[in-house]
Amino acid sequence: MENNNIPIRKTIRHEDQKKKIINRLNRMEGQIKGIKKMIGEDRYCDDVLIQLSAIDKSIKSLENVIIENHIQECVLNNIERGNLEIIDEVIQLFRRFSS
């Protein structure tokens, strides 16, 4: 299936990878619900900001896991198939995440 003539790409992840990622996302979801509760309880700004910082670190950690998997699997597979355009994609990813 295509959207605006752009093919939809997929990454096939091993079940253990999916489980780890979903567990991390579930923890982040719990952290966000905790912050919503803190706001509803008029908790002190410093306490809320500390929790937001923890979520930020969790997101960055998950980003790193996904980037590592992407390079080890997707990028390597593309290079082995002769698709060197993947290198430009990786450069763009690093530019996006370094801003």
CYANA upper distance limits for C-alpha pairs under 8 A (distance plus 0.5 A):
  1 MET  CA      7 PRO  CA      7.23
  1 MET  CA      8 ILE  CA      7.04
  2 GLU  CA      6 ILE  CA      5.99
  2 GLU  CA      7 PRO  CA      5.21
  2 GLU  CA      8 ILE  CA      6.32
  3 ASN  CA      7 PRO  CA      7.18
  3 ASN  CA      8 ILE  CA      7.71
 11 THR  CA     74 CYS  CA      7.87
 13 ARG  CA     17 GLN  CA      6.59
 13 ARG  CA     18 LYS  CA      6.74
 14 HIS  CA     18 LYS  CA      6.87
 15 GLU  CA     19 LYS  CA      6.61
 16 ASP  CA     20 LYS  CA      6.74
 17 GLN  CA     21 ILE  CA      6.72
 18 LYS  CA     22 ILE  CA      6.48
 19 LYS  CA     23 ASN  CA      6.53
 20 LYS  CA     24 ARG  CA      6.80
 21 ILE  CA     25 LEU  CA      6.74
 21 ILE  CA     62 LEU  CA      7.87
 22 ILE  CA     26 ASN  CA      6.56
 23 ASN  CA     27 ARG  CA      6.82
 24 ARG  CA     28 MET  CA      6.82
 24 ARG  CA     58 SER  CA      8.34
 24 ARG  CA     62 LEU  CA      7.91
 25 LEU  CA     29 GLU  CA      6.60
 26 ASN  CA     30 GLY  CA      6.75
 27 ARG  CA     31 GLN  CA      6.77
 28 MET  CA     32 ILE  CA      6.72
 28 MET  CA     55 ILE  CA      6.78
 28 MET  CA     58 SER  CA      7.57
 28 MET  CA     59 ILE  CA      8.39
 29 GLU  CA     33 LYS  CA      6.76
 30 GLY  CA     34 GLY  CA      6.65
 31 GLN  CA     35 ILE  CA      6.82
 31 GLN  CA     51 GLN  CA      7.90
 31 GLN  CA     55 ILE  CA      7.30
 32 ILE  CA     36 LYS  CA      6.79
 32 ILE  CA     55 ILE  CA      8.18
 33 LYS  CA     37 LYS  CA      6.78
 34 GLY  CA     38 MET  CA      6.70
 35 ILE  CA     39 ILE  CA      6.71
 35 ILE  CA     48 VAL  CA      6.92
 35 ILE  CA     51 GLN  CA      7.43
 35 ILE  CA     52 LEU  CA      8.16
 36 LYS  CA     40 GLY  CA      6.76
 37 LYS  CA     41 GLU  CA      6.65
 38 MET  CA     42 ASP  CA      6.71
 38 MET  CA     43 ARG  CA      5.72
 38 MET  CA     48 VAL  CA      7.38
 39 ILE  CA     43 ARG  CA      6.44
 39 ILE  CA     48 VAL  CA      8.13
 43 ARG  CA     47 ASP  CA      7.35
 43 ARG  CA     48 VAL  CA      7.46
 44 TYR  CA     48 VAL  CA      7.11
 45 CYS  CA     49 LEU  CA      6.56
 46 ASP  CA     50 ILE  CA      6.69
 47 ASP  CA     51 GLN  CA      7.00
 48 VAL  CA     52 LEU  CA      6.72
 49 LEU  CA     53 SER  CA      6.60
 50 ILE  CA     54 ALA  CA      6.87
 51 GLN  CA     55 ILE  CA      6.91
 52 LEU  CA     56 ASP  CA      6.69
 53 SER  CA     57 LYS  CA      6.74
 54 ALA  CA     58 SER  CA      6.72
 55 ILE  CA     59 ILE  CA      6.65
 56 ASP  CA     60 LYS  CA      6.73
 57 LYS  CA     61 SER  CA      6.57
 58 SER  CA     62 LEU  CA      6.74
 59 ILE  CA     63 GLU  CA      6.58
 60 LYS  CA     64 ASN  CA      6.73
 61 SER  CA     65 VAL  CA      6.93
 62 LEU  CA     66 ILE  CA      6.75
 63 GLU  CA     67 ILE  CA      6.54
 64 ASN  CA     68 GLU  CA      6.52
 65 VAL  CA     69 ASN  CA      6.73
 66 ILE  CA     70 HIS  CA      6.48
 67 ILE  CA     71 ILE  CA      6.71
 68 GLU  CA     72 GLN  CA      6.59
 69 ASN  CA     73 GLU  CA      6.32
 69 ASN  CA     74 CYS  CA      8.02
 70 HIS  CA     74 CYS  CA      5.48
 70 HIS  CA     75 VAL  CA      6.65
 71 ILE  CA     75 VAL  CA      5.28
 71 ILE  CA     76 LEU  CA      6.81
 72 GLN  CA     76 LEU  CA      6.32
 73 GLU  CA     77 ASN  CA      6.43
 74 CYS  CA     78 ASN  CA      6.68
 75 VAL  CA     79 ILE  CA      6.67
 75 VAL  CA     86 ILE  CA      6.78
 75 VAL  CA     87 ILE  CA      8.15
 76 LEU  CA     80 GLU  CA      6.62
 77 ASN  CA     81 ARG  CA      6.77
 78 ASN  CA     82 GLY  CA      6.84
 78 ASN  CA     83 ASN  CA      5.59
 78 ASN  CA     84 LEU  CA      7.60
 78 ASN  CA     86 ILE  CA      7.11
 79 ILE  CA     83 ASN  CA      5.71
 79 ILE  CA     84 LEU  CA      6.13
 79 ILE  CA     86 ILE  CA      7.74
 84 LEU  CA     88 ASP  CA      8.37
 85 GLU  CA     89 GLU  CA      7.29
 86 ILE  CA     90 VAL  CA      6.82
 87 ILE  CA     91 ILE  CA      6.76
 88 ASP  CA     92 GLN  CA      6.73
 89 GLU  CA     93 LEU  CA      6.76
 90 VAL  CA     94 PHE  CA      6.78
 91 ILE  CA     95 ARG  CA      6.75
 92 GLN  CA     96 ARG  CA      6.64
 93 LEU  CA     97 PHE  CA      6.71
 94 PHE  CA     98 SER  CA      6.43
 95 ARG  CA     99 SER  CA      6.99
